[in-house]
């Protein structure tokens, strides 16, 4: 499913308050048409991704201040609407909006009219009537943010939809890696774990490949799509051209610059994909012996939450090569950059101004 309005732009950056200049991506080629939503990364160019990452550099400076406040989004209203549990993503979006002066309102499915039987469409129309500027959505059904974007004037940010995509997680992962290695061209990225159900895996494969990295995945053959074969390299017709499917985890991790362990979604294991979590840990878990196969300065990443002792050993999860906490910290800066790109002053999505914003919906 595609959406022609899925991107980002600088908007009226001149009114950004005290947002640092590099948060506006000076000198970076920007998208020809400012994007109104962030639903996925598959239709963003490497230049657009770089623009966002450069913007996040400035936002990171703000998060390091003693007083972490800027009026960049003062007067804007952002709603986070989560139909699945979340700690990192939800809190970081809330913090990102509040640091930039926006009013942030949290909505959960259990505390909304959805629990009374209200449809997703009617929920969105209700929120739209309140003249919000952005809607951050996590939903268990793939494609839900696309559906929502077609029924609201507000900017929509996909905070994770089903097994489909998690674009801001991938952006913060790119940002974290870039801060350590710089240019990602030719870097070797190993992603280990539940590829079949992981929206993070899908988005990260796309994101790292767009930035020129070589991506290899390793997982049980029951946790990859049926048409994929271990030991092969995918062709362009799959949408993941050049992706290597390692025969085993040692092969994937060997000489890697980045090793990312994915969460084993225990709630999905009733389907019988794994004999046991103990066997998974023995055969695919990331431990110190396997990290020793990677480059000496390789980064260890995990999108969280971690099942320590299953997909990742505790000693490496909190070891010197781990950047897991840095990923969380960078997530606030990256989500600040995304919200600023979509909601910057002068980019109103108010109903009363719909005529003047027709270009945003083109």
PyMOL commands that set and color helices and strands:
alter all, ss='L'
color gray80, all
select helices_A, chain A and resi 13-15+21-24+46-63+88-99+109-111+113-116+120-129+144-149+167-181+199-210+221-223+236-238+249-253+266-271+277-284+288-291+314-317+324-343+351-353+358-361
alter helices_A, ss='H'
color red, helices_A
select strands_A, chain A and resi 77-82+103-108+134-139+155-161+188-192+214-218+244-245+258-261+299-302
alter strands_A, ss='S'
color yellow, strands_A
deselect
rebuild
show_as cartoon
